[in-house]
């Protein structure tokens, strides 16, 4: 496990961008953390490594999934009570087509995972600082 820290949203975005390069072979990123811990902020930085404008990144809490071309799919499973087969199929298809997927609140899909993935647990340390515990699963 690797532990990293950020002091503000800007450093969270930089950290996320650097993690994409460090774990480039892993195209499934699972984000854990309380509401407001910075999962979407992290995703904005991560998306910028694909040359996706961070202003275009919005939390998919109500839409469940947002696609950014063929490069990135951002899913948020917070509102689901059980895993939706349609959502799971869309995630798997996107991965099969070579895209990268970031999932917020991924607990429902943990038992279905077959692909290598990265788990990132985000903890709030103060108003702006965060701690990232990163575990690689091959």
N, C-alpha and C positions, 0 to 999 in steps of 0.2 A: 504494500500500500504506500502510496505517495501522498504527502500532505503539503498543500500549498496555501498561501494566504493572500488576500487582497485587502487594500485599505479603503477602496472607493469603487464606484461603478466603472470608472474608466480603467482601473487596474484589473477588475474582473473581466472586462472585455478583452484586454491584452492577454491575460492568462488563458482565456478560452481560445483565442486565436493561436497561441503557441501550443496548446494541447492538441489541436487538430493536426498540427505538423508532427508533433511527437508521437501521436497514435494514429497515423494516417491509414494504417491497414485495418483499423477498426471503424466500421461504418455505422455502428449502432451505439448511441450514447444515451445512457439512462441517467436522468437527473432526479435526485431526491432532495427534499428540503421543505421546510415549513412555508406557508404562504408568505410572500414578501422576502424570501431568502435570496432571491437573485437568479432564479432559474431562467427567466426570460432574458434578463440582462446578460447572463452567460451565453445564451443562444444567439443574441445579437453579435457578440464578439466572435463566436464560433462561425456564424454565417459570413462575417466579413472576410474570413479566410477563403471563402468561395467567391469573393468579389460581389457579394450580395449587400446592398446598402442596408445598414442596420436600421434605418428609419422605416424600411419595409417590413421589418420583423415585428409581428404583433402576437400576443399570447393567443393561442387557439383554444382558450378555455371553453368558449361557447360553440365554436365550429369543430372542435376536436382535432382537426388536422388542417395544416396549411402547407401547401407545396410552393417551393421556390424553384421553378423550372425543373430540370432533371437532376439538380445537384443536391437539394436539401428538402427534407420533409420534416416538419415540426409538429409533434403530436402532444396533446395534453389530455391525460386520461382521468383528471381530477373528478369530473362529474359522473363518471361511469360507476355503476354498482357492480357490473360484471363485464367481462371482456367481450366486446362486440366482434363477431367473426368478420364482419365487413371491414372494420378498422384494422384488425390484425392482418387480414389478407392484403389490404392496401399497403401496410408497412412492409410485409414480406415481399410483395411484388416490387416495391420501390427499391428495396435492398437487392433483390435479384437483378434488377435493371442497372445496378451499379451506383445508385444514389446513396446518400448518407442520411440517417434518421436520428433525430434528437427527440427523446420522449420524456416529458415531465410527468410525474406521478405514475411511474411504470409498474407499481406493485402487482397489478392485475395480470401483467403479461410475463412475469418472472418465470413461471413454470413452463412456459411455451418456448423459451429461448434456446435456440440451437446454434445461433451465429456467435462468433467472437464479439464481445462487447466491452464497453467501459462503464463502470458504475461510478457516479460522482455524487457524493453526499455533501451538501452545502449546509454549513452551520453559520448562523448569525452570531458574531462576536460582539459587535456594537452597532450603532446606527448604520454605519457604512462598511465596516470591516467584515469579511467573511473568511471561513476556513473551508477548504475543499479537500475531501478525502477521496482519492482516486484509486480504484481497483480495476485491474485489467483481467478479463476473463477470456481465455483462449478456447 
